[in-house]
Amino acid sequence: MSAAVPEARPCGPADAAQRDWEALSTAAPQLAATIRRYLIQLGTFLAPRSVDAADYTLRQFAGWLTANTE
């Protein structure tokens, strides 16, 4: 008899960001695509931690927009 092994799911900031982007892509696909293109462009001249900060801030803003506007 073997015990079922639960699926290993990463649980960290990157995983949370991915879930947020998936939800935003469903709720507002054009907004999410525009922000992601912008973040890619930022990555060409900003340090990685600066891009991470912008990613977090823009995800929060986009989440607010989708929850509070049409």
PyMOL Python script that loads the backbone (N, CA, C, O; Angstrom):
from pymol import cmd

cmd.read_pdbstr("""\
ATOM      1  N   MET A   1       0.837  -1.158   0.000  1.00  0.00           N
ATOM      2  CA  MET A   1       0.000   0.000   0.000  1.00  0.00           C
ATOM      3  C   MET A   1       0.892   1.234   0.000  1.00  0.00           C
ATOM      4  O   MET A   1       1.786   1.348   0.838  1.00  0.00           O
ATOM      5  N   SER A   2       0.660   2.164  -0.934  1.00  0.00           N
ATOM      6  CA  SER A   2       1.477   3.371  -0.987  1.00  0.00           C
ATOM      7  C   SER A   2       0.614   4.591  -0.713  1.00  0.00           C
ATOM      8  O   SER A   2      -0.541   4.674  -1.132  1.00  0.00           O
ATOM      9  N   ALA A   3       1.197   5.509  -0.015  1.00  0.00           N
ATOM     10  CA  ALA A   3       0.478   6.734   0.311  1.00  0.00           C
ATOM     11  C   ALA A   3       0.545   7.682  -0.873  1.00  0.00           C
ATOM     12  O   ALA A   3       1.549   7.738  -1.583  1.00  0.00           O
ATOM     13  N   ALA A   4      -0.517   8.416  -1.075  1.00  0.00           N
ATOM     14  CA  ALA A   4      -0.534   9.396  -2.154  1.00  0.00           C
ATOM     15  C   ALA A   4       0.383  10.559  -1.779  1.00  0.00           C
ATOM     16  O   ALA A   4       0.308  11.102  -0.677  1.00  0.00           O
ATOM     17  N   VAL A   5       1.228  10.916  -2.700  1.00  0.00           N
ATOM     18  CA  VAL A   5       2.155  12.019  -2.478  1.00  0.00           C
ATOM     19  C   VAL A   5       1.519  13.286  -3.034  1.00  0.00           C
ATOM     20  O   VAL A   5       1.193  13.343  -4.220  1.00  0.00           O
ATOM     21  N   PRO A   6       1.341  14.289  -2.203  1.00  0.00           N
ATOM     22  CA  PRO A   6       0.736  15.533  -2.707  1.00  0.00           C
ATOM     23  C   PRO A   6       1.650  16.194  -3.724  1.00  0.00           C
ATOM     24  O   PRO A   6       2.875  16.107  -3.644  1.00  0.00           O
ATOM     25  N   GLU A   7       1.021  16.851  -4.676  1.00  0.00           N
ATOM     26  CA  GLU A   7       1.775  17.549  -5.709  1.00  0.00           C
ATOM     27  C   GLU A   7       2.542  18.704  -5.074  1.00  0.00           C
ATOM     28  O   GLU A   7       1.983  19.491  -4.311  1.00  0.00           O
ATOM     29  N   ALA A   8       3.822  18.794  -5.398  1.00  0.00           N
ATOM     30  CA  ALA A   8       4.651  19.878  -4.863  1.00  0.00           C
ATOM     31  C   ALA A   8       4.331  21.147  -5.624  1.00  0.00           C
ATOM     32  O   ALA A   8       4.492  21.205  -6.843  1.00  0.00           O
ATOM     33  N   ARG A   9       3.880  22.160  -4.912  1.00  0.00           N
ATOM     34  CA  ARG A   9       3.603  23.459  -5.511  1.00  0.00           C
ATOM     35  C   ARG A   9       4.526  24.479  -4.887  1.00  0.00           C
ATOM     36  O   ARG A   9       4.609  24.583  -3.663  1.00  0.00           O
ATOM     37  N   PRO A  10       5.219  25.231  -5.718  1.00  0.00           N
ATOM     38  CA  PRO A  10       6.048  26.279  -5.145  1.00  0.00           C
ATOM     39  C   PRO A  10       5.158  27.287  -4.428  1.00  0.00           C
ATOM     40  O   PRO A  10       4.056  27.598  -4.880  1.00  0.00           O
ATOM     41  N   CYS A  11       5.637  27.770  -3.349  1.00  0.00           N
ATOM     42  CA  CYS A  11       4.859  28.732  -2.570  1.00  0.00           C
ATOM     43  C   CYS A  11       5.771  29.891  -2.208  1.00  0.00           C
ATOM     44  O   CYS A  11       6.462  29.866  -1.190  1.00  0.00           O
ATOM     45  N   GLY A  12       5.761  30.871  -3.031  1.00  0.00           N
ATOM     46  CA  GLY A  12       6.617  32.022  -2.790  1.00  0.00           C
ATOM     47  C   GLY A  12       6.137  33.201  -3.590  1.00  0.00           C
ATOM     48  O   GLY A  12       5.079  33.142  -4.216  1.00  0.00           O
ATOM     49  N   PRO A  13       6.898  34.268  -3.578  1.00  0.00           N
ATOM     50  CA  PRO A  13       6.497  35.482  -4.289  1.00  0.00           C
ATOM     51  C   PRO A  13       6.295  35.269  -5.790  1.00  0.00           C
ATOM     52  O   PRO A  13       5.362  35.822  -6.372  1.00  0.00           O
ATOM     53  N   ALA A  14       7.152  34.481  -6.412  1.00  0.00           N
ATOM     54  CA  ALA A  14       7.018  34.255  -7.851  1.00  0.00           C
ATOM     55  C   ALA A  14       5.729  33.510  -8.165  1.00  0.00           C
ATOM     56  O   ALA A  14       5.065  33.804  -9.159  1.00  0.00           O
ATOM     57  N   ASP A  15       5.373  32.543  -7.318  1.00  0.00           N
ATOM     58  CA  ASP A  15       4.137  31.786  -7.518  1.00  0.00           C
ATOM     59  C   ASP A  15       2.927  32.688  -7.334  1.00  0.00           C
ATOM     60  O   ASP A  15       1.975  32.604  -8.109  1.00  0.00           O
ATOM     61  N   ALA A  16       2.946  33.539  -6.334  1.00  0.00           N
ATOM     62  CA  ALA A  16       1.842  34.473  -6.097  1.00  0.00           C
ATOM     63  C   ALA A  16       1.714  35.441  -7.270  1.00  0.00           C
ATOM     64  O   ALA A  16       0.603  35.756  -7.699  1.00  0.00           O
ATOM     65  N   ALA A  17       2.824  35.904  -7.778  1.00  0.00           N
ATOM     66  CA  ALA A  17       2.803  36.814  -8.926  1.00  0.00           C
ATOM     67  C   ALA A  17       2.185  36.120 -10.134  1.00  0.00           C
ATOM     68  O   ALA A  17       1.381  36.717 -10.850  1.00  0.00           O
ATOM     69  N   GLN A  18       2.553  34.875 -10.360  1.00  0.00           N
ATOM     70  CA  GLN A  18       2.009  34.136 -11.493  1.00  0.00           C
ATOM     71  C   GLN A  18       0.491  33.976 -11.366  1.00  0.00           C
ATOM     72  O   GLN A  18      -0.242  34.146 -12.341  1.00  0.00           O
ATOM     73  N   ARG A  19       0.034  33.651 -10.166  1.00  0.00           N
ATOM     74  CA  ARG A  19      -1.416  33.523  -9.955  1.00  0.00           C
ATOM     75  C   ARG A  19      -2.115  34.861 -10.175  1.00  0.00           C
ATOM     76  O   ARG A  19      -3.196  34.906 -10.764  1.00  0.00           O
ATOM     77  N   ASP A  20      -1.510  35.946  -9.709  1.00  0.00           N
ATOM     78  CA  ASP A  20      -2.096  37.275  -9.912  1.00  0.00           C
ATOM     79  C   ASP A  20      -2.184  37.610 -11.395  1.00  0.00           C
ATOM     80  O   ASP A  20      -3.209  38.110 -11.860  1.00  0.00           O
ATOM     81  N   TRP A  21      -1.119  37.338 -12.137  1.00  0.00           N
ATOM     82  CA  TRP A  21      -1.131  37.647 -13.566  1.00  0.00           C
ATOM     83  C   TRP A  21      -2.151  36.797 -14.305  1.00  0.00           C
ATOM     84  O   TRP A  21      -2.803  37.286 -15.227  1.00  0.00           O
ATOM     85  N   GLU A  22      -2.302  35.539 -13.920  1.00  0.00           N
ATOM     86  CA  GLU A  22      -3.313  34.687 -14.557  1.00  0.00           C
ATOM     87  C   GLU A  22      -4.713  35.237 -14.308  1.00  0.00           C
ATOM     88  O   GLU A  22      -5.533  35.273 -15.225  1.00  0.00           O
ATOM     89  N   ALA A  23      -4.994  35.665 -13.084  1.00  0.00           N
ATOM     90  CA  ALA A  23      -6.302  36.232 -12.755  1.00  0.00           C
ATOM     91  C   ALA A  23      -6.529  37.539 -13.515  1.00  0.00           C
ATOM     92  O   ALA A  23      -7.617  37.772 -14.043  1.00  0.00           O
ATOM     93  N   LEU A  24      -5.511  38.385 -13.568  1.00  0.00           N
ATOM     94  CA  LEU A  24      -5.642  39.645 -14.294  1.00  0.00           C
ATOM     95  C   LEU A  24      -5.802  39.417 -15.792  1.00  0.00           C
ATOM     96  O   LEU A  24      -6.546  40.140 -16.456  1.00  0.00           O
ATOM     97  N   SER A  25      -5.116  38.425 -16.322  1.00  0.00           N
ATOM     98  CA  SER A  25      -5.230  38.117 -17.749  1.00  0.00           C
ATOM     99  C   SER A  25      -6.638  37.653 -18.106  1.00  0.00           C
ATOM    100  O   SER A  25      -7.115  37.882 -19.218  1.00  0.00           O
ATOM    101  N   THR A  26      -7.291  37.003 -17.160  1.00  0.00           N
ATOM    102  CA  THR A  26      -8.666  36.565 -17.384  1.00  0.00           C
ATOM    103  C   THR A  26      -9.628  37.744 -17.263  1.00  0.00           C
ATOM    104  O   THR A  26     -10.529  37.896 -18.088  1.00  0.00           O
ATOM    105  N   ALA A  27      -9.442  38.576 -16.242  1.00  0.00           N
ATOM    106  CA  ALA A  27     -10.357  39.687 -15.976  1.00  0.00           C
ATOM    107  C   ALA A  27     -10.179  40.851 -16.951  1.00  0.00           C
ATOM    108  O   ALA A  27     -11.158  41.464 -17.377  1.00  0.00           O
ATOM    109  N   ALA A  28      -8.939  41.150 -17.299  1.00  0.00           N
ATOM    110  CA  ALA A  28      -8.643  42.300 -18.170  1.00  0.00           C
ATOM    111  C   ALA A  28      -7.442  41.972 -19.051  1.00  0.00           C
ATOM    112  O   ALA A  28      -6.329  42.424 -18.783  1.00  0.00           O
ATOM    113  N   PRO A  29      -7.668  41.186 -20.101  1.00  0.00           N
ATOM    114  CA  PRO A  29      -6.531  40.703 -20.902  1.00  0.00           C
ATOM    115  C   PRO A  29      -5.702  41.803 -21.563  1.00  0.00           C
ATOM    116  O   PRO A  29      -4.477  41.694 -21.621  1.00  0.00           O
ATOM    117  N   GLN A  30      -6.336  42.844 -22.054  1.00  0.00           N
ATOM    118  CA  GLN A  30      -5.571  43.904 -22.716  1.00  0.00           C
ATOM    119  C   GLN A  30      -4.733  44.682 -21.712  1.00  0.00           C
ATOM    120  O   GLN A  30      -3.584  45.019 -21.994  1.00  0.00           O
ATOM    121  N   LEU A  31      -5.292  44.968 -20.553  1.00  0.00           N
ATOM    122  CA  LEU A  31      -4.545  45.655 -19.502  1.00  0.00           C
ATOM    123  C   LEU A  31      -3.342  44.827 -19.062  1.00  0.00           C
ATOM    124  O   LEU A  31      -2.232  45.348 -18.956  1.00  0.00           O
ATOM    125  N   ALA A  32      -3.559  43.550 -18.809  1.00  0.00           N
ATOM    126  CA  ALA A  32      -2.467  42.671 -18.369  1.00  0.00           C
ATOM    127  C   ALA A  32      -1.371  42.582 -19.427  1.00  0.00           C
ATOM    128  O   ALA A  32      -0.186  42.626 -19.098  1.00  0.00           O
ATOM    129  N   ALA A  33      -1.756  42.459 -20.681  1.00  0.00           N
ATOM    130  CA  ALA A  33      -0.760  42.359 -21.754  1.00  0.00           C
ATOM    131  C   ALA A  33       0.055  43.642 -21.864  1.00  0.00           C
ATOM    132  O   ALA A  33       1.270  43.590 -22.059  1.00  0.00           O
ATOM    133  N   THR A  34      -0.600  44.783 -21.741  1.00  0.00           N
ATOM    134  CA  THR A  34       0.090  46.069 -21.824  1.00  0.00           C
ATOM    135  C   THR A  34       1.088  46.229 -20.678  1.00  0.00           C
ATOM    136  O   THR A  34       2.227  46.647 -20.886  1.00  0.00           O
ATOM    137  N   ILE A  35       0.651  45.894 -19.476  1.00  0.00           N
ATOM    138  CA  ILE A  35       1.544  46.018 -18.319  1.00  0.00           C
ATOM    139  C   ILE A  35       2.720  45.070 -18.446  1.00  0.00           C
ATOM    140  O   ILE A  35       3.848  45.442 -18.123  1.00  0.00           O
ATOM    141  N   ARG A  36       2.481  43.853 -18.908  1.00  0.00           N
ATOM    142  CA  ARG A  36       3.581  42.886 -19.024  1.00  0.00           C
ATOM    143  C   ARG A  36       4.593  43.333 -20.073  1.00  0.00           C
ATOM    144  O   ARG A  36       5.797  43.159 -19.885  1.00  0.00           O
ATOM    145  N   ARG A  37       4.115  43.909 -21.176  1.00  0.00           N
ATOM    146  CA  ARG A  37       5.054  44.443 -22.181  1.00  0.00           C
ATOM    147  C   ARG A  37       5.875  45.578 -21.588  1.00  0.00           C
ATOM    148  O   ARG A  37       7.075  45.683 -21.840  1.00  0.00           O
ATOM    149  N   TYR A  38       5.228  46.422 -20.805  1.00  0.00           N
ATOM    150  CA  TYR A  38       5.926  47.528 -20.152  1.00  0.00           C
ATOM    151  C   TYR A  38       7.004  47.006 -19.200  1.00  0.00           C
ATOM    152  O   TYR A  38       8.110  47.544 -19.164  1.00  0.00           O
ATOM    153  N   LEU A  39       6.688  45.971 -18.438  1.00  0.00           N
ATOM    154  CA  LEU A  39       7.669  45.403 -17.514  1.00  0.00           C
ATOM    155  C   LEU A  39       8.857  44.787 -18.266  1.00  0.00           C
ATOM    156  O   LEU A  39       9.996  44.882 -17.808  1.00  0.00           O
ATOM    157  N   ILE A  40       8.599  44.174 -19.387  1.00  0.00           N
ATOM    158  CA  ILE A  40       9.692  43.633 -20.204  1.00  0.00           C
ATOM    159  C   ILE A  40      10.601  44.764 -20.663  1.00  0.00           C
ATOM    160  O   ILE A  40      11.825  44.637 -20.637  1.00  0.00           O
ATOM    161  N   GLN A  41       9.994  45.873 -21.085  1.00  0.00           N
ATOM    162  CA  GLN A  41      10.787  47.025 -21.513  1.00  0.00           C
ATOM    163  C   GLN A  41      11.599  47.594 -20.349  1.00  0.00           C
ATOM    164  O   GLN A  41      12.760  47.962 -20.525  1.00  0.00           O
ATOM    165  N   LEU A  42      10.996  47.666 -19.165  1.00  0.00           N
ATOM    166  CA  LEU A  42      11.737  48.148 -17.992  1.00  0.00           C
ATOM    167  C   LEU A  42      12.958  47.272 -17.722  1.00  0.00           C
ATOM    168  O   LEU A  42      14.002  47.768 -17.299  1.00  0.00           O
ATOM    169  N   GLY A  43      12.826  45.984 -17.965  1.00  0.00           N
ATOM    170  CA  GLY A  43      13.916  45.053 -17.718  1.00  0.00           C
ATOM    171  C   GLY A  43      15.138  45.294 -18.581  1.00  0.00           C
ATOM    172  O   GLY A  43      16.211  44.758 -18.307  1.00  0.00           O
ATOM    173  N   THR A  44      14.979  46.104 -19.628  1.00  0.00           N
ATOM    174  CA  THR A  44      16.133  46.375 -20.493  1.00  0.00           C
ATOM    175  C   THR A  44      17.063  47.441 -19.920  1.00  0.00           C
ATOM    176  O   THR A  44      18.212  47.561 -20.344  1.00  0.00           O
ATOM    177  N   PHE A  45      16.553  48.231 -18.937  1.00  0.00           N
ATOM    178  CA  PHE A  45      17.422  49.278 -18.397  1.00  0.00           C
ATOM    179  C   PHE A  45      17.373  49.433 -16.879  1.00  0.00           C
ATOM    180  O   PHE A  45      18.145  50.214 -16.323  1.00  0.00           O
ATOM    181  N   LEU A  46      16.486  48.709 -16.196  1.00  0.00           N
ATOM    182  CA  LEU A  46      16.440  48.776 -14.738  1.00  0.00           C
ATOM    183  C   LEU A  46      17.005  47.509 -14.114  1.00  0.00           C
ATOM    184  O   LEU A  46      17.045  46.452 -14.743  1.00  0.00           O
ATOM    185  N   ALA A  47      17.435  47.634 -12.883  1.00  0.00           N
ATOM    186  CA  ALA A  47      17.920  46.474 -12.137  1.00  0.00           C
ATOM    187  C   ALA A  47      16.749  45.519 -11.866  1.00  0.00           C
ATOM    188  O   ALA A  47      15.604  45.958 -11.760  1.00  0.00           O
ATOM    189  N   PRO A  48      17.033  44.219 -11.754  1.00  0.00           N
ATOM    190  CA  PRO A  48      15.964  43.235 -11.541  1.00  0.00           C
ATOM    191  C   PRO A  48      15.065  43.543 -10.343  1.00  0.00           C
ATOM    192  O   PRO A  48      13.851  43.354 -10.428  1.00  0.00           O
ATOM    193  N   ARG A  49      15.626  44.008  -9.242  1.00  0.00           N
ATOM    194  CA  ARG A  49      14.793  44.305  -8.067  1.00  0.00           C
ATOM    195  C   ARG A  49      13.869  45.497  -8.342  1.00  0.00           C
ATOM    196  O   ARG A  49      12.763  45.553  -7.806  1.00  0.00           O
ATOM    197  N   SER A  50      14.302  46.426  -9.152  1.00  0.00           N
ATOM    198  CA  SER A  50      13.455  47.560  -9.521  1.00  0.00           C
ATOM    199  C   SER A  50      12.285  47.100 -10.382  1.00  0.00           C
ATOM    200  O   SER A  50      11.163  47.583 -10.232  1.00  0.00           O
ATOM    201  N   VAL A  51      12.556  46.168 -11.279  1.00  0.00           N
ATOM    202  CA  VAL A  51      11.489  45.603 -12.111  1.00  0.00           C
ATOM    203  C   VAL A  51      10.522  44.811 -11.237  1.00  0.00           C
ATOM    204  O   VAL A  51       9.311  44.874 -11.447  1.00  0.00           O
ATOM    205  N   ASP A  52      11.035  44.072 -10.266  1.00  0.00           N
ATOM    206  CA  ASP A  52      10.172  43.333  -9.331  1.00  0.00           C
ATOM    207  C   ASP A  52       9.260  44.286  -8.563  1.00  0.00           C
ATOM    208  O   ASP A  52       8.080  43.996  -8.367  1.00  0.00           O
ATOM    209  N   ALA A  53       9.800  45.415  -8.131  1.00  0.00           N
ATOM    210  CA  ALA A  53       9.001  46.404  -7.401  1.00  0.00           C
ATOM    211  C   ALA A  53       7.914  46.985  -8.302  1.00  0.00           C
ATOM    212  O   ALA A  53       6.773  47.154  -7.872  1.00  0.00           O
ATOM    213  N   ALA A  54       8.263  47.289  -9.541  1.00  0.00           N
ATOM    214  CA  ALA A  54       7.277  47.807 -10.486  1.00  0.00           C
ATOM    215  C   ALA A  54       6.213  46.755 -10.776  1.00  0.00           C
ATOM    216  O   ALA A  54       5.029  47.080 -10.874  1.00  0.00           O
ATOM    217  N   ASP A  55       6.626  45.500 -10.915  1.00  0.00           N
ATOM    218  CA  ASP A  55       5.695  44.403 -11.158  1.00  0.00           C
ATOM    219  C   ASP A  55       4.674  44.319 -10.021  1.00  0.00           C
ATOM    220  O   ASP A  55       3.469  44.243 -10.261  1.00  0.00           O
ATOM    221  N   TYR A  56       5.166  44.334  -8.793  1.00  0.00           N
ATOM    222  CA  TYR A  56       4.287  44.239  -7.625  1.00  0.00           C
ATOM    223  C   TYR A  56       3.309  45.416  -7.588  1.00  0.00           C
ATOM    224  O   TYR A  56       2.111  45.228  -7.382  1.00  0.00           O
ATOM    225  N   THR A  57       3.819  46.608  -7.787  1.00  0.00           N
ATOM    226  CA  THR A  57       2.988  47.805  -7.717  1.00  0.00           C
ATOM    227  C   THR A  57       1.927  47.813  -8.812  1.00  0.00           C
ATOM    228  O   THR A  57       0.764  48.126  -8.559  1.00  0.00           O
ATOM    229  N   LEU A  58       2.333  47.470 -10.020  1.00  0.00           N
ATOM    230  CA  LEU A  58       1.380  47.477 -11.128  1.00  0.00           C
ATOM    231  C   LEU A  58       0.346  46.356 -10.994  1.00  0.00           C
ATOM    232  O   LEU A  58      -0.798  46.524 -11.414  1.00  0.00           O
ATOM    233  N   ARG A  59       0.734  45.215 -10.415  1.00  0.00           N
ATOM    234  CA  ARG A  59      -0.256  44.148 -10.159  1.00  0.00           C
ATOM    235  C   ARG A  59      -1.294  44.618  -9.158  1.00  0.00           C
ATOM    236  O   ARG A  59      -2.485  44.354  -9.321  1.00  0.00           O
ATOM    237  N   GLN A  60      -0.845  45.318  -8.119  1.00  0.00           N
ATOM    238  CA  GLN A  60      -1.782  45.841  -7.124  1.00  0.00           C
ATOM    239  C   GLN A  60      -2.728  46.859  -7.767  1.00  0.00           C
ATOM    240  O   GLN A  60      -3.934  46.830  -7.524  1.00  0.00           O
ATOM    241  N   PHE A  61      -2.188  47.738  -8.569  1.00  0.00           N
ATOM    242  CA  PHE A  61      -2.998  48.759  -9.236  1.00  0.00           C
ATOM    243  C   PHE A  61      -3.990  48.110 -10.212  1.00  0.00           C
ATOM    244  O   PHE A  61      -5.167  48.472 -10.237  1.00  0.00           O
ATOM    245  N   ALA A  62      -3.520  47.170 -10.996  1.00  0.00           N
ATOM    246  CA  ALA A  62      -4.406  46.491 -11.949  1.00  0.00           C
ATOM    247  C   ALA A  62      -5.497  45.713 -11.224  1.00  0.00           C
ATOM    248  O   ALA A  62      -6.641  45.675 -11.675  1.00  0.00           O
ATOM    249  N   GLY A  63      -5.148  45.100 -10.113  1.00  0.00           N
ATOM    250  CA  GLY A  63      -6.156  44.403  -9.319  1.00  0.00           C
ATOM    251  C   GLY A  63      -7.218  45.351  -8.806  1.00  0.00           C
ATOM    252  O   GLY A  63      -8.407  45.033  -8.824  1.00  0.00           O
ATOM    253  N   TRP A  64      -6.788  46.520  -8.348  1.00  0.00           N
ATOM    254  CA  TRP A  64      -7.735  47.522  -7.884  1.00  0.00           C
ATOM    255  C   TRP A  64      -8.624  47.989  -9.034  1.00  0.00           C
ATOM    256  O   TRP A  64      -9.838  48.119  -8.877  1.00  0.00           O
ATOM    257  N   LEU A  65      -8.008  48.239 -10.191  1.00  0.00           N
ATOM    258  CA  LEU A  65      -8.791  48.679 -11.352  1.00  0.00           C
ATOM    259  C   LEU A  65      -9.860  47.670 -11.737  1.00  0.00           C
ATOM    260  O   LEU A  65     -11.006  48.040 -11.991  1.00  0.00           O
ATOM    261  N   THR A  66      -9.491  46.404 -11.781  1.00  0.00           N
ATOM    262  CA  THR A  66     -10.470  45.383 -12.196  1.00  0.00           C
ATOM    263  C   THR A  66     -11.551  45.192 -11.142  1.00  0.00           C
ATOM    264  O   THR A  66     -12.677  44.826 -11.480  1.00  0.00           O
ATOM    265  N   ALA A  67     -11.237  45.430  -9.878  1.00  0.00           N
ATOM    266  CA  ALA A  67     -12.235  45.252  -8.815  1.00  0.00           C
ATOM    267  C   ALA A  67     -13.148  46.464  -8.664  1.00  0.00           C
ATOM    268  O   ALA A  67     -14.279  46.322  -8.199  1.00  0.00           O
ATOM    269  N   ASN A  68     -12.686  47.642  -9.044  1.00  0.00           N
ATOM    270  CA  ASN A  68     -13.441  48.865  -8.755  1.00  0.00           C
ATOM    271  C   ASN A  68     -13.910  49.655  -9.970  1.00  0.00           C
ATOM    272  O   ASN A  68     -14.548  50.698  -9.822  1.00  0.00           O
ATOM    273  N   THR A  69     -13.605  49.178 -11.148  1.00  0.00           N
ATOM    274  CA  THR A  69     -14.056  49.888 -12.359  1.00  0.00           C
ATOM    275  C   THR A  69     -14.632  48.873 -13.338  1.00  0.00           C
ATOM    276  O   THR A  69     -14.520  47.661 -13.158  1.00  0.00           O
ATOM    277  N   GLU A  70     -15.240  49.406 -14.360  1.00  0.00           N
ATOM    278  CA  GLU A  70     -15.809  48.526 -15.383  1.00  0.00           C
ATOM    279  C   GLU A  70     -14.865  48.392 -16.506  1.00  0.00           C
ATOM    280  O   GLU A  70     -15.154  47.691 -17.475  1.00  0.00           O
TER     281      GLU A  70
END
""", "prot")
cmd.dss("prot")
cmd.show_as("cartoon", "prot")
cmd.util.cbc("prot")
cmd.orient("prot")
